[in-house]
């Protein structure tokens, strides 16, 4: 995945991901708008990706994306 927004889209959008990880849809949609997912949610999202057979979504990739934004 090349962005946090792409990760959210891979789940079918903010509402779908929110349902899988127990967050409010408005919260996850805001992450997509900001193209940022808070690190405290990465492990949960990685688990959801594995359960949904979504490739390319893991903590290592999210850390890389976060690092690229800082650079």
C-alpha positions as CSV (number, residue, x, y, z in Angstrom):
1,X,0.0,0.0,0.0
2,X,1.3,3.4,-0.9
3,X,-0.8,5.5,1.6
4,X,-2.9,5.2,4.7
5,X,-5.9,6.2,2.5
6,X,-5.1,3.2,0.3
7,X,-5.1,1.0,3.3
8,X,-8.6,2.2,4.4
9,X,-9.9,1.9,0.8
10,X,-8.6,-1.7,0.7
11,X,-11.1,-2.6,3.4
12,X,-13.9,-1.0,1.4
13,X,-13.8,2.4,2.9
14,X,-13.9,4.0,6.3
15,X,-17.2,2.5,7.5
16,X,-16.2,-1.0,6.7
17,X,-12.8,-0.7,8.4
18,X,-14.4,1.0,11.4
19,X,-16.8,-1.9,11.8
20,X,-13.9,-4.4,11.7
21,X,-11.8,-2.6,14.3
22,X,-14.5,-1.3,16.6
23,X,-14.2,2.4,15.8
24,X,-16.7,5.0,14.7
25,X,-17.0,5.4,10.9
26,X,-16.5,9.2,11.2
27,X,-13.2,8.6,13.0
28,X,-11.8,6.3,10.3
29,X,-13.1,8.5,7.5
30,X,-11.2,11.4,9.2
31,X,-8.0,9.2,9.2
32,X,-8.5,8.8,5.5
33,X,-9.0,12.5,4.9
34,X,-5.8,13.2,6.8
35,X,-4.0,10.2,5.2
36,X,-2.9,9.2,8.7
37,X,-3.8,6.3,11.0
38,X,-2.7,6.7,14.6
39,X,-0.1,4.1,15.6
40,X,-2.1,2.7,18.5
41,X,-4.5,1.2,15.9
42,X,-1.9,-0.4,13.6
43,X,-1.9,-3.8,15.3
44,X,-5.6,-4.1,15.2
45,X,-5.7,-3.1,11.5
46,X,-3.0,-5.6,10.7
47,X,-5.1,-8.3,12.4
48,X,-8.2,-7.2,10.5
49,X,-6.2,-7.3,7.2
50,X,-5.1,-10.9,7.9
51,X,-8.7,-11.9,8.7
52,X,-10.0,-10.3,5.5
53,X,-7.1,-11.6,3.4
54,X,-5.9,-8.1,2.5
55,X,-2.3,-8.2,1.4
56,X,0.2,-5.4,2.0
57,X,-1.3,-4.2,5.3
58,X,1.0,-4.7,8.3
59,X,2.6,-2.7,11.0
60,X,5.9,-2.6,9.2
61,X,4.3,-1.0,6.1
62,X,2.3,1.5,8.2
63,X,5.5,2.5,10.1
64,X,7.2,3.0,6.7
65,X,4.4,5.2,5.6
66,X,4.5,7.2,8.8
67,X,8.2,7.6,8.4
68,X,7.9,8.8,4.8
69,X,5.6,11.6,5.9
70,X,8.1,12.8,8.5
71,X,11.1,12.9,6.1
